[in-house]
Amino acid sequence: MEPVLAVLLGYALGSIPFGLLLTRLTGGGDLRDIGSGNIGATNVLRTGNKAVAALTLLLDMGKGALAVIVVGQLFPGFEILAGMGAFLGHLYPVWLRFNGGKGVATLLGIITALQPILGAVFAVIWIGTLMIWRYSSLGGMLASASVPVSAFVLGEYQWIPIFVGLTLLVFWKHRSNIERLLAGEEPRVGASKDNG
C-alpha cells in the first residue's frame, strides 16, 4: 500500500489550486476567466498583482517539494512516486474537473527536493530563457526537457523514465503555446495580450 499512499498523498498536495484561491482571496475574481484561464503563476501575473503571482509560484513549487519531503519521512524510497502524484494533481485536480495548470513550477519543486542540483539546472534554464526571449512557455519547456538529461548526467538512472513522462506532459499541456511559437504568435511576458 505504501506506493499507492505515496501517490495519493502527493496528488492531494499537488491538486491545491493556489493561484485560483489566492486570486479570489485578493479580490481578483475567478482566475479561469482571466487571460489564458490557466491557474498558474504566469496567468496570475495578468491580474496585475505581482505579489500574488510570486506567492503562487512559490506555493506551487512548495507543494511539489513538500510532497516529496513528507513521503520521504513516512514512506522512504517512494519519494519519486509522491512527486509524480503531486505533478498529476497540479495538472489534473479533481476539484477543478481535472483542468489544472501546466506543471512547470510544481516540477521545479519536486526535482529540487529530490536532487538540488537538478533543481538548480532547471531554474537557470527557465530564468535564463525567460530573461533572453521573454517567453514563459519556452522557458518552462526547455527547463523541463533538461530534467531527464541532467538526471542521466548525474547517474540518477532510476528516475529517468518518470522524468521523461513528466516532461512529455509539460509539452502536452503547452501544445497551444507550441503552435503559437511556431507561428510567431506567442506573446512575451509583459505583453498586454499574453496567452501563455
Disulfide bonds with the S-S distance in Angstrom:
none
